Amino acid sequence: MLSSLNERQRTAVTLRFGLDGSPSRSLEETGTLMSLTRERVRQLLNEAFRMIRSLEGIHAMRAHIRE
């Protein structure tokens, strides 16, 4: 799923939730590392989650059609 995100979204998700094995970070810490405001990080995360949810819906519809 992460591969479907753009680079900034993928980086924000990875840093925020520690998906690379590092500890999870706050919005402020993630923003500092990415040279962004915490508000912009929040926006990127929301965009990423929206994208992931839509992809999950597409996969569910494909599975339903195949049944």
C-alpha positions in Angstrom: 0.0 0.0 0.0 2.8 2.5 0.8 4.2 2.1 -2.7 1.1 3.7 -4.1 1.8 6.9 -2.1 4.0 9.7 -3.3 7.4 10.2 -1.7 6.4 12.9 0.7 3.3 11.0 1.9 5.3 7.8 2.3 8.0 9.6 4.3 5.5 11.3 6.5 3.7 8.0 7.3 7.0 6.2 7.9 8.4 8.8 10.2 5.2 9.5 12.1 4.5 5.8 12.9 8.0 4.4 13.0 7.5 2.0 10.1 11.2 1.9 9.4 11.9 0.4 12.9 12.6 3.8 14.5 10.3 5.1 17.3 7.2 6.9 16.2 7.4 10.7 16.2 5.1 13.5 16.9 3.7 15.8 14.1 6.2 18.4 15.2 9.2 16.0 15.1 8.1 14.7 11.7 7.7 18.2 10.4 11.2 19.2 11.6 12.8 16.2 9.9 10.9 17.0 6.7 11.4 20.7 6.9 7.6 21.2 7.0 5.1 22.6 9.5 3.2 20.1 11.7 0.0 21.2 9.9 1.5 20.3 6.5 2.5 16.9 7.9 -1.1 16.4 9.2 -2.4 17.2 5.7 0.0 14.8 4.0 -1.1 12.0 6.4 -4.7 12.7 5.7 -4.1 12.6 2.0 -2.2 9.3 2.4 -4.9 7.7 4.6 -7.6 8.8 2.0 -5.5 7.2 -0.7 -5.0 3.9 1.2 -8.8 3.7 2.1 -9.7 4.2 -1.6 -7.3 1.5 -2.6 -8.7 -0.9 0.0 -12.2 -0.2 -1.5 -11.0 -0.9 -5.0 -9.4 -4.2 -3.8 -12.6 -5.2 -2.0 -14.7 -4.5 -5.1 -12.3 -6.6 -7.3 -12.5 -9.5 -4.9 -16.3 -9.3 -4.8 -16.5 -9.2 -8.6 -14.3 -12.3 -8.8 -16.6 -14.3 -6.5 
